[in-house]
Amino acid sequence: MSAHTENDITINAPLDLVWGMTNDLENWPRLFSEYAAVEVLSREGESTTFRLTMHPDENGTVWSWVSERTTDRPELTVRARRVEPGPFQYMDIRWEYEEMPDGTRMRWIQDFAMRPEAPVDDAGMTEHINRNSKIQMELIRDKIEQRANARVGA
């Protein structure tokens, strides 16, 4: 089996600011509410291998995994995949950015499959990703828009 999600949000801020803040991996624990730590393991050109560690879940479990992320600024895309997939058979992520009249549209596309022994199946993870992506995107939007408004006021 496999699953697919697509979520997007428009951020009332310039593309350069949205791109810069959302691709600053070391700042992700301050940008996302779910990440406790990011450890950059290696960088080669536009590709970064890094470990993400989440805050403990409701059961006290701390999830952590290694991902590889490659930015393509001219195409306004980012491709990522889990190197250590954990409960996933695979997890591939694509971020897309688009300049809009009212700001920047950011879109997350995720293709994945859960392992049979994972604590949740594809449908359950799809529901979780769609619910959580909305929460994270709104937090990110608010933080970027605050930064954009501070720049305008300065």
N, C-alpha and C positions, 0 to 999 in steps of 0.2 A: 504494500500500500504506500501511498504518498499523500502529502497534503500541501496546500498552497494558501498563502494569505497575502492580501494587499491592503495597506493602510496608508492614508495620506493626510496632510494638513497643510494649510497655507499660513505662512508666518509673515507678518507685516514688518519685514526687515529686508535689507539688501541681500542679494545672493552671496556676496563676498563674506558678509558677517555670518550668515547661516552656514555656509560651507566651512568657514574657519572654526566656528564654535563646535559644530557637530563632528568635525574630523580631528579635533584636538583630544586624542585618546586619553592623555594624562589627566584631562579635566572631566572625563566622563563621570567619576563619582560625585561631582558637584552638579553635573548636568542631568543625569538620570537619578531617580530616587532608588532604584533597585541595586545599583552597583556600589559595593563597599570599597573595591580596590581594582586598579589596573596596573599590571606590570608589563612593560614593554620588554620582550625577549630579544627581538632583533628587528633591524630595519634594513631593507635593501631596495633602493630606488623608491618607488611609490608603494611598496608592500611593507606591511608591518605585521609581525607575529607577536601576539600578546596574550597574557592570561587575565581573564576577567573573574572576579570573585564577587558574588552577590552577598547581600545582607542575609542573615539567617531567615529561613522561611518559618511558617507558623509551627512547625515541628522542631525547630532549632537546627535544621540541616543547612549547612553552608555549601552552596553549589559553586563550582569553579571549573573552568575549562580554558583551553587554548584555542584561539582563533587566528586566522590570517585574513588581512584586510588590504585591498589594493584600491587606491584612489585613482580616478581618471578625471582630472580637473577639466580638460578640454571637452570631454563628453558629459560632464556633470553627473558622473556615476561613481559608485563604490561597489565593489564586489567583495563579499566576505564568505568564509566557510569555517566551520568548526574543524580544527585539526584533531582535537580530542572531543569526539562527539557525545560522550557520556551516554545519556538515555536515548539519544538519537542515533539512528542508523547513519543519517547524514543531515546536515543543516546548511543550506546555501542561502545567502541573503544578498539582495541588491538594493542599494539606495539610489534614488534618482532625484535630481534637483531641477527645477524649472522656474525661470523668471516669469512672474505673472504681473498684471497691472497693479495688483494690491499687495505685492510682496514676492515671496519665494514659496513655491510648492515643494514639499519634501515628501517622497513616497518610499515606503519600505515594502519590499516583495520578499517573501520567505517561502522556500520550498524545502520540505523535510519529510522524514519518515521516522517514526518512533520504533525502538527495539521492542520485540514482543514482551520482554521482561520489564519494560519501563513502567513506572507507576501510573502512567496515563497513556491512552491510545492516541492515534492521529486526530480523531475528532475532538477529544478532550484538550489536546495541545493547541489545536486550531482555535478553539473557543478561548483558551487562556491567552494566546498570542494576540488575538483580535481585541480582547478586553484590555490587556496590559499595554499594547501599542497605543491605544487611544489615550490612556493615562499618561504614558511617557511622552508622547508627542505633544500633548497639551502642556505638560511641565516644561518641555524644551521650548515650545513656542513662547510661553510666558517669560522664560529667562532670556531668550534672545530678544524679544520685543522690549523688555526692560532695558537691556543693553543698548538697543537701537535708540530708544527714547532718551536714554542718558547721553548718548553721543549727540543727538539733535539739540538737547538742552545745554550742552557744554559750549 
